[in-house]
């Protein structure tokens, strides 16, 4: 049985108070039934049976508004779920949080959730941080970036060897540049011949020039 924090002050929240009775139950159901990353796998039949009211996915999104984000027809993200569970930010060095980060990356919503932890948003981060804290944040960001690159590589074999090599690559390239190189490799290679992730990164295959050669005027005309 999974356990999580709950906000007992929600009963005083004006948004929650204004909901219809069945919509309150809907919100509580999603908070309980979502996974550790705040992502709910859509199951309208079970939801409607559990709360005794008939919703469609569209009406769920309409009722809850900005509190949820529709990832696809199969998944919903509860926008500030992780901000409440981990108010000081996400760390790849903390196993439960690492699992949540991996799930967010899998569904391509990590950046969306992580933006909520930036200064100026409703978080519990202290504004005064020492050098050690800044160093830890840098390490956490690097770990997240490494995982992000790995999750975008098409043939995920040899992760243990690949991660240090990705970290090394990020010393030379930004995460955006490395992701672009990985995407170009995946696009230009036959999937049957994809290199294992460990081979690609330890062999620095991202350095290969995969830019298609420019066509000659004759090639463009088809002869």
KAJO-V832732 format. One record per backbone hydrogen bond with DSSP energy under -1.0 kcal/mol. NH is the residue of the N-H (numbers start at 1). CO is the residue of the C=O. Records with the same first field share a line. If there is no record, write none. Layout:
# KAJO-V832732
NH->CO  CO
This chain:
# KAJO-V832732
10->7
12->9
13->10
17->13
18->14
19->16
24->20
25->21
26->22
27->23
28->24
29->25
30->26
31->27
32->28
33->29
34->30
35->39
38->35
40->76
42->74
47->43
48->44
49->45
50->46
51->47
52->48
60->56
61->57
62->58
63->59
64->60
65->61
67->64
68->65
69->77
71->75
72->75
76->40
77->69
78->38
79->67
81->78
84->80
85->81
86->82
89->86
94->91
98->94
99->95
100->96
101->97
102->98
103->99
104->100
105->101
106->102
107->103
108->105
109->104
113->109
114->110
115->111
116->113
117->114
118->115
121->118
123->121
124->87
134->130
135->131
136->132
137->133
138->134
139->135
140->136
141->137
142->138
143->139
144->140
145->141
146->142
147->143
148->144
149->145
150->146
151->147
153->150
157->155
162->158
163->159
166->162
167->163
168->164
169->165
170->166
171->168
172->169
173->169
178->174
179->175
180->176
181->177
182->178
183->179
184->180
185->181
186->182
187->183
188->184
189->185
193->190
194->191
197->155
198->157
200->196
201->197
202->198
203->199
204->201
205->200
207->204
208->205
220->216
221->217
223->218
